[in-house]
Every structure is written in C-alpha cells, then in structure tokens.
Amino acid sequence: MNKFFKSLAIAVMAISAVGCCSEKQCGEACSKEEAVKEVIMTRRSIRDYKEEPVCREQMAKVLEAGIYAPSAMNMQTWAVRVVDNKEFIDGVTAIAVAQHPKMAEQPGFRNIFRNAPTVAFVACPEESYSGEYDCGLLSQNMMLEAWSMGIGSCCLGSVVPIMNSEEAKPYLERLQLPEGYKLLVGIAFGYPAQEIPVAPERDASKAYYIE
Ligand SMILES: Cc1cc2nc3c(=O)[nH]c(=O)nc-3n(C[C@H](O)[C@H](O)[C@H](O)COP(=O)(O)O)c2cc1C
C-alpha cells in the first residue's frame, strides 16, 4: 500500500510539472524569467547621459554579454570598438556640427551621441549573409546587460553617415575595423541623466501563430 501511494504521489508530481505555466513549475525558472523579462520590458532608449564614462569593469561585462549572442555558424561576424575618449567624441561631434549646425541648437547639447560619454561602434563584413543579423543580436545583448546594471543605452544609426564622411575619416581609421568591414551602428552607453521614458507603443498584431 505504501508503495502504491508513493508511486501515485510521484505520478501526480510528474503530471503537474508537465503542464505549461503551472504554478509548480514556478521555482527557479520563473524567477529567472521574471528577471530577464523585467530587464527587457524596462529598457528604453536613453537620450541624455551624465558626463562620467561607464566604468570599464561594467563595460567588460557588457562586451562579454555581447559576444555570447548567437551568430550564424558561430562566425561571430562582429567587430566592436568602445570609445570613452572625450577627445574622440568631441572631435566627431565638431565634424557633425560643421555639417549640420542645427544639431548643436538642441538644449543641453554636448555631443552627437545623445550626450553619451561611452560609445560602442558595431561593424560587420560588407559581404556577409548574417553579419547584420549577428550584430543586431550582439547589440541587444549588450544593451540588456547594460540596463541590468542601470546603464542606459541608445542605438544610433544617425552617426554612421557622419563617421563615413570624408572629414571623419581619421576617426573611422582609429576604430581599426578589419578590411572589408562596414560600420552598422554606434551604441550610446552611460548613466541616465533623464527620467526613464515610457515605452513607445508596440504593435502586437505583427507576431502571431499560424494554425
Ligand atoms: C538600428 C537602430 C537605429 C537607431 N537609430 C537611432 C538614432 O539615430 N537616434 C535615436 O535617437 N534613436 C535611434 N534608435 C532608437 C529607436 O528610436 C528606439 O529603439 C525606438 O524608438 C524604440 O524605443 P525604445 O528603444 O525606448 O524601446 C535606433 C534603434 C535601432 C534599432
């Protein structure tokens, strides 16, 4: 009899563990899910930062999270260059402002990286079927890891044409990108100097099951 009840108890436990979203499953797995979801849902693009560069130890964690992103055939097609050198950031800004003087008219304007003190430039091979995708995954990993430590970020496609302009060539060269690589994005990183914005609306109808 004892044996019977033991088997029954094991069977009941097994069945309840199989159910999707069952409360019984909500142990370690759910707290992990909550932690990840919290970071995903609360991350926002930050467009004003304190002047202090991101501590390099924290940036090392951000980079590590980036390179643990998946990439096609694990080719790791990215090249990432982090700049927290004010002279570099201000130099590129001066070039951009000379090209588009209106930029500097924004209140509180310090630089073209949304005032970020630290910028990660992300590049991939010009000829690669997965490079842009790989770099997107890397970038998101970096931004989420940063936000989990309270570091704000913002992808900046707008800085690419500036970095690719003739005047900015010396700065692009300083990034030492491998031959045949193109710059995809600059990612601003820093400690937020603004309130965390409300999430812009998402369109849930863009993702659904097909039966
Ligand atoms: C590839 C890419 C390029 C972007 N370029 C810019 C940019 O040049 N300037 C900017 O302020 N935000 C830029 N963004 C940020 C988006 O505007 C932002 O992610 C979007 O509005 C959603 O807001 P959220 O990040 O707060 O959720 C870019 C985002 C991505 C993914």
The ligand as an ORCA input file, in Angstrom:
! r2SCAN-3c Opt
* xyz 0 1
  C      19.104     50.193    -35.825
  C      18.599     51.301    -34.930
  C      18.950     52.611    -35.186
  C      18.508     53.625    -34.342
  N      18.918     54.908    -34.571
  C      18.555     55.892    -33.716
  C      19.080     57.213    -33.902
  O      19.822     57.506    -34.820
  N      18.699     58.165    -32.990
  C      17.886     57.876    -31.929
  O      17.598     58.767    -31.127
  N      17.379     56.622    -31.731
  C      17.700     55.623    -32.590
  N      17.240     54.345    -32.394
  C      16.400     54.051    -31.231
  C      14.919     53.833    -31.604
  O      14.354     55.058    -31.947
  C      14.197     53.179    -30.411
  O      14.756     51.920    -30.149
  C      12.700     53.010    -30.672
  O      12.067     54.258    -30.777
  C      12.002     52.223    -29.554
  O      12.206     52.841    -28.304
  P      12.878     52.047    -27.089
  O      14.265     51.661    -27.515
  O      12.876     53.003    -25.937
  O      12.048     50.846    -26.801
  C      17.661     53.315    -33.236
  C      17.304     51.993    -32.994
  C      17.765     50.992    -33.819
  C      17.395     49.558    -33.511
*
